[in-house]
Amino acid sequence: MSLLTMWISGAVVLLLSGCAAAQITYAKDWEVARSGRTPIIKCTVDSSTSLSSTTLHLYKQKPEGDMRRIMHFPAGSQSATLDKETPRRFNAVIREQTVSLTISRVQPEDAAVYYCALWKGDKKVFGSGTRLFVTGEKTEPPKLSAFPVSRSGDGRSVLLCQARGMYPDLVKFMWKDQAGNEVKLSDTEELLEQRDEGQEVRVTSMLIIDQQKARSNTFTCSVQHDRSANNDLKSVVIPAGNSEDETKPEINPNPVPIPTCPPPKEEEEEKEEEKEVENYGISK
């Protein structure tokens, strides 16, 4: 299984059918828009489903809120029908199999996860959705660093890649080997992610690989941030070599001998301490 294109998001992934994930895809995992601008969110329905005979629904889910339908396309229609509570700033059209949702003069309350949905048999298919951030602040790209750390003790090494200082705090990690191929997980490889909340959010991707591979190969960690930008992919290379704990410590050629028994002064101090303990009636 090919993984290592992981990302962090607060969006709820709704897969109501085992084969549902391939039915609806989204142009972006997330979108960042300044207040007053007009973001466009797109989803594409698999060609195995004919929209001329299938009704398509659009939903909105706010953080920690209920999912609510905002509009739908009757079968065969290229124009959306708005639900009663949906502002007229919302509009959508269908071109072939792709739906484009436009939100004019976007406002902070429009921030949510947006889904396209349709019925497949007796189940409604949503896919992963697109998360919309609405902000008055400028986006900040991540600061990226990567390095090897101590090996895990079972013949494997750990490579760390950390993104910090970005806004919004969503990132997607990708790992590649020195041939430029995406790293594929095996029995000796794992990928973990850790998110630290604080004054500065830090998201860390940890690649656990065979020790020999770490010694003889370079690895590249890339981070994708604001997908609305053209050149938003940042990369850092971890060179081949030993991890930190494989560096042998320096040996002092003239070590100081360790005494086998305490010197007389230390013996006297110890006896005085014993007397004080006895005086207070405390046993050691």
N, C-alpha and C positions, 0 to 999 in steps of 0.2 A: 504494500500500500504506500503510495506517495503522499507524504504529508509535508511538513516543514514550510507551509505557507500559512502560518497561523496568524490570527489577528485577535485583538481584544475589543469587545463591544458589549454594550448593555442591552443590545437588541435581543428579543426573544425569538429563537428559531422555531418556527412551526412547521413540522413535517408530519402531516396527518396520514400519510400513506407511505409504505415502504419504498415505492418507486416514485414518490412525489417530487423528490429533490430536483430531478432533471426536467420537470415539466415547466417550471417558471424560473428564469434567471434574471439577475439584476445588473444593470450597467455599472453600478457602484455599490460598495458595501455601506458607504456613508457619504454624505454631502455636507459641506460647510457653506453657509450663506450669511452675508451681512444683512442686518435689518433693512427692509425697504427694497432689497434686490428681488430677482425673480429666478429662483432655482427650478431646475427641471429634473424630475426623477423618472427613470425609464425602467421598464421591465419587458421581457420578451417571453412569449408563450411558445413552447415547443411546437414544431410544425405538425406533430402527430395529432394535435388538437385543432380543430377548425373553429375559428371564432365566428364564422358565419352561422354556426348552429349551436354556439355555446355562449352563455352569458358570463361576462367578466366583471368582477367586483374589485373595488379599491377600498382598502381599510387604513385606518390610522390608529396607532397605539402610543399613547403618551407614557413616559416613564412611570412605572408602578400604577398604571391606569388600565381601564378596560379597553378592549379593542372595539372600535366603532366604524361602521361602514360610512364612507363619505360620498360615494357615487358608484354607478354601475353602467356597463354597456350592455344593452339588450342584444341578443344574438343577431349578428349581421350589421349592427350599427357601428359607425365610426365616430359618433359623438356621444359624450357621456351624459347621463341623467343624474343631476345632483340630488343627494338626500336633503331633507328639509333643513337640518341644522348646519349644513355645509355652506360657508361663505362663498359668494360669487367670485371671490379672488381665486378660487380653485377651478381648474379646468383641465380637461384631458382629451386627447385624441388617439385614435388607433391608425397606424400605418402598417399594413400587412400584419405581422405578428407582434409588433412592438407598440406598447402603450407609453405615451409621454404625458406625465402629470406636471402641470405648470402651476406654481403658486405665486401670484402677483403680489408685490409689496409685502413680502414675507415678514411675519411678526414673531416675537419670541414664543408666543403660545402655539405657533405652528411646529415647534420642535417636537419630533416624534419619530417613530418607525413607521414607514409606509409600506404596505403590502398590496400586491395584486393577488387575486384569488379566483379560483373557478372550481366547479364541481367535477370530480372524476369518479364516476360511479356513485357510491353513497358517501363519499368523503370529499371534504373541501381542501384543495391544495393551495398553500400559501408560498412556500419557499422561505428564504432567509430575510427578505425585505431590505430596504435602504433606510439607514438612520440619518435624519436631518438635524443638523445643529444650526441654530440661529444665534448669532452673536454680534455684538457691537465692537468686539475686539478683533484685532488682526490675528491671523493664524501664525503660530510660531513653529518652525520646523524642529525636529528633534536633534539633540546633541547625541552623537553615537560613539560608543567605545566598545572594544572587544578585546579579550585576552584569555589565555589558558589559565586554569587554576589547578589546585591539587587533584591528582587522580583519585578515583573513588575507592581504590583498594582492591578492586576485583578485575584488574587488567584493563580498565577503561579510563579514558581521560575526559575531563569536562571542559568545554569551551563556552565562554560566556559572551553574550552580546547584549548591551544595555542601551536603551533609548530613554532620554530624560529631557525635561524642560519644554515639551511640546504642548501646543494648544490647537485643537482639542486633543485630549490625551488618548487618542486611538492610534494604534500602530499595527502593522502587519509585518511579521518577520519572514525572511526567506534565506535559506542556507544553500550554498553551492560549493562543490569541490573544486580543485585546481583546474580540472578540465572544463569547468563551466557548467557542469551538470547539477541539477537539483539533487540534493542529498535524499536518498531513499532510506526509510527506516528498515532495520533488520533486527535480528536477535541481539546484536551488540550495540544498537544505536537507539537512543531515546531523545525525545524533545520535551522539555518542561518550560513553562512560563510562570513568572512570578511578578506580581504587581504590588508595589509599595506606595501607599498613600501617605502624603506628608505635605510639607510646604512645596515640594517639587515631586511630582509623580514620576516614578521610575518603573519601567517595564523591562524585565530581563528575560531573555531567551537562553536556555541552557541546552547545549547539544552534547550528549554523552556518547562517545564513540570509542572504538577499539584503540588501545594505546599506540599500537604500531602505525595505524592510520594517522593519528595525530602527529607522530614523529616525522612521517615521510610525506605528508600532504599539507598544502595550504588550504584554508577554508575562508570563504567570503560570506559575511553576514550582511544582508540588505534589509532596509526598513522602508516601508511605504507609509506615508503619512496622509497628507491632504490629497485625495485622488482627483480633485478638481484642478490641480496644478499639472503642468506638462512634465517638468523635470523634478519630480518629488521623491525619487528613489535615491536613498543615501546608502553607501556601502562602506565597509571596512574589512580589511584582510587580516586574518590571523595566520602568521607564518608557520611553516613546519618547524618542529623542534620539541624540546622537552618542556613539560609543565613545571611549575614553580617548585614542587616538592622533589623533583628529580635532580635538582642542583645539590651536589654533595657539599656538606658543611665543611668549613675550614677547620683543620686540626692543629691545635697549638703544639709545637714541637717541644715546649718546656712546660708541661702542665704543672700546676701547683698541687703538691701531694695532699690528699684528704686525710686528716688525722683520724686515727682509729679510736682514740679516747679523748675526752675533753681535757684541755689544759687545766692546771690547778685553779686558776681564777674562776673558770667556768664551773668547776666542781663546788667551790665555795658559794657561788651565787645560787647554784641549784639547791645546796643544803639550806641556805637562808630561806629560799622559797618554800621548801618543805616544812620548815618550822612555822612560817606564817600560815600555811594551810592548816597545820595541826592546831595552832592557836585558835583558829576560827571554827574548828571542829568539822572541817570539810575533808572528806577522803577523796583521793585522786581517782 
